[in-house]
């Protein structure tokens, strides 16, 4: 009977480890997929680049359009300050999006992004952006958020991109429901208001 009990205990431990591993992978899958997309440009995800002063600027010009979306449950207004710019490949550009909290409560939001056409994702490089960063906006508060980018000059040498005349960078804001967002809001509520005496 003890051999059967030992075998059952081993099986139970293995199953517990398997379930624990699956839960761990489920939590890690989103950040790992996001990291994979940022590194490879997979799924229209722009690459996050480092500033390079020796980057050549080519003659080819590409239109870059800016799109903005907000989850219907997030009471924010969000739009680019410019809808489109024309850039030479390799040319570094700065543009801004403006976001406004139109509700009566403080909210923490975070954004995701993508690039279309999808196969152009690896050519679009961001040096600075607000994506995946939790942003706190107080009621009625507006904020201008910068995006610094360039289109890879090697795009002009690759025949796969011959028909790409326009690249669209699209952001979508969602309300952040992470523990960090809850901590930010809790800290805001616990902060002294300056009233009293």
Phi and psi in degrees as a GROMACS rama.xvg file:
@    title "Ramachandran Plot"
@    xaxis  label "Phi"
@    yaxis  label "Psi"
@TYPE xy
-70.2039  -31.0076  UNK-2
-64.3013  -39.9103  UNK-3
-66.3182  -41.2273  UNK-4
-64.5169  -40.7026  UNK-5
-62.8144  -44.1133  UNK-6
-63.313  -42.1245  UNK-7
-64.3705  -39.8955  UNK-8
-64.6006  -42.473  UNK-9
-62.4916  -43.467  UNK-10
-62.3567  -42.376  UNK-11
-63.3896  -41.585  UNK-12
-63.4588  -43.2519  UNK-13
-62.3036  -43.2698  UNK-14
-64.0668  -40.412  UNK-15
-63.363  -41.7457  UNK-16
-64.6966  -40.7982  UNK-17
-62.3622  -46.9196  UNK-18
-63.4277  -43.6934  UNK-19
-60.4263  -42.0386  UNK-20
-63.8247  -40.7652  UNK-21
-65.6426  -40.2191  UNK-22
-64.4462  -43.802  UNK-23
-60.3237  -43.7779  UNK-24
-64.3777  -36.8152  UNK-25
-62.1491  -43.1923  UNK-26
-70.3096  -33.2929  UNK-27
-83.0933  -18.4739  UNK-28
-63.6203  -42.6154  UNK-29
-64.1078  -50.1395  UNK-30
-63.6222  -37.2804  UNK-31
-67.2447  -41.153  UNK-32
-63.7779  -42.7647  UNK-33
-60.8162  -44.5687  UNK-34
-62.9094  -43.3206  UNK-35
-58.5364  -45.6781  UNK-36
-64.5521  -39.5266  UNK-37
-68.0485  -35.9091  UNK-38
-75.3922  -38.7445  UNK-39
-100.011  -16.6181  UNK-40
78.2748  12.4763  UNK-41
-62.5137  143.024  UNK-42
67.1423  27.6386  UNK-43
78.6796  12.5623  UNK-44
-79.6259  123.76  UNK-45
-66.2425  152.042  UNK-46
-80.5502  146.496  UNK-47
-96.5867  115.445  UNK-48
-106.708  168.533  UNK-49
-101.574  150.345  UNK-50
-63.3901  137.83  UNK-51
-140.147  112.42  UNK-52
-73.8399  -19.8466  UNK-53
-94.2954  12.576  UNK-54
-69.1393  128.287  UNK-55
-72.6803  148.293  UNK-56
-107.519  121.419  UNK-57
-91.5024  179.185  UNK-58
-86.1982  -24.2944  UNK-59
-65.7842  135.876  UNK-60
-111.47  135.613  UNK-61
-126.013  137.468  UNK-62
-83.2885  133.062  UNK-63
-116.462  118.724  UNK-64
-101.693  151.563  UNK-65
-121.1  127.329  UNK-66
-119.145  147.661  UNK-67
-137.021  138.948  UNK-68
-139.091  150.515  UNK-69
-132.285  133.334  UNK-70
-55.9997  136.765  UNK-71
-57.2709  -22.8716  UNK-72
-86.1332  -2.49655  UNK-73
-105.908  114.614  UNK-74
-81.4219  62.0234  UNK-75
-121.214  149.568  UNK-76
-104.169  135.46  UNK-77
-147.001  123.477  UNK-78
-155.682  153.705  UNK-79
-75.4183  148.258  UNK-80
-76.7799  -22.3685  UNK-81
-128.276  136.719  UNK-82
-83.3046  -27.2919  UNK-83
-157.108  143.067  UNK-84
-132.78  154.58  UNK-85
-109.082  128.277  UNK-86
-129.881  149.709  UNK-87
-83.9742  144.927  UNK-88
-59.2916  135.175  UNK-89
90.8759  -15.6075  UNK-90
-78.4668  128.603  UNK-91
-83.659  132.751  UNK-92
-131.167  150.154  UNK-93
-117.926  131.822  UNK-94
-141.813  169.165  UNK-95
-131.05  148.57  UNK-96
-109.567  147.806  UNK-97
-114.763  133.776  UNK-98
-125.295  140.318  UNK-99
-134.613  132.584  UNK-100
-84.7662  110.225  UNK-101
-95.4014  9.73047  UNK-102
-95.9281  -179.68  UNK-103
-102.383  16.8678  UNK-104
-135.987  152.743  UNK-105
-70.2707  141.048  UNK-106
-138.238  141.576  UNK-107
-103.076  125.706  UNK-108
-121.698  160.148  UNK-109
-142.49  152.55  UNK-110
-122.891  153.6  UNK-111
-116.03  168.869  UNK-112
-148.224  162.883  UNK-113
-157.072  171.93  UNK-114
-125.521  138.852  UNK-115
-126.109  146.557  UNK-116
-65.2853  149.303  UNK-117
-55.7256  -40.259  UNK-118
-69.4236  -11.2404  UNK-119
-87.9626  -6.36022  UNK-120
-50.3098  -45.2455  UNK-121
-66.3004  -15.5985  UNK-122
-89.3775  -14.8008  UNK-123
-96.1125  116.339  UNK-124
-116.105  127.744  UNK-125
-103.453  131.715  UNK-126
-94.9234  -28.5431  UNK-127
-152.741  135.882  UNK-128
-160.723  172.959  UNK-129
-102.744  3.30341  UNK-130
-66.8717  148.158  UNK-131
61.6966  12.1979  UNK-132
-106.569  131.119  UNK-133
-77.6116  124.819  UNK-134
-112.341  126.642  UNK-135
-94.5237  127.596  UNK-136
-125.026  128.937  UNK-137
-78.955  165.506  UNK-138
-54.813  127.319  UNK-139
78.1936  -5.311  UNK-140
-75.4421  140.83  UNK-141
-116.644  153.734  UNK-142
-146.691  136.463  UNK-143
-96.6771  128.758  UNK-144
-118.063  125.524  UNK-145
-84.1372  150.648  UNK-146
-131.01  123.654  UNK-147
-113.345  128.311  UNK-148
-149.122  167.843  UNK-149
-151.807  157.111  UNK-150
-97.9585  130.013  UNK-151
-54.5876  125.283  UNK-152
-63.0108  -22.3509  UNK-153
-68.2233  -12.6323  UNK-154
-56.6067  -36.4793  UNK-155
-67.4848  -19.7599  UNK-156
-94.958  -10.3341  UNK-157
-103.481  118.953  UNK-158
-62.7793  -22.5995  UNK-159
-61.1469  -22.6476  UNK-160
-105.862  11.1061  UNK-161
-57.0593  -36.047  UNK-162
-90.5601  -0.130197  UNK-163
-84.9427  106.692  UNK-164
-105.859  -23.6281  UNK-165
-135.793  135.683  UNK-166
-119.2  134.133  UNK-167
-111.607  125.021  UNK-168
-99.6378  120.307  UNK-169
-121.141  130.529  UNK-170
-115.788  147.282  UNK-171
-131.594  126  UNK-172
-95.4948  140.023  UNK-173
-130.272  156.924  UNK-174
-73.4357  130.493  UNK-175
-79.6065  130.361  UNK-176
-119.867  22.0218  UNK-177
-77.128  168.815  UNK-178
-62.3637  -37.6138  UNK-179
-62.065  -43.342  UNK-180
-62.4189  -41.4755  UNK-181
-64.1774  -37.9955  UNK-182
-65.1861  -41.6513  UNK-183
-59.7991  -47.1441  UNK-184
-68.0636  -37.2817  UNK-185
-63.8225  -42.5568  UNK-186
-62.9285  -35.5517  UNK-187
-66.7978  -41.2575  UNK-188
-70.5799  -30.882  UNK-189
-82.841  -14.7796  UNK-190
-65.8435  142.485  UNK-191
-64.5666  143.665  UNK-192
-89.4893  -10.3681  UNK-193
89.2027  -3.65419  UNK-194
-90.4126  160.793  UNK-195
122.777  -172.852  UNK-196
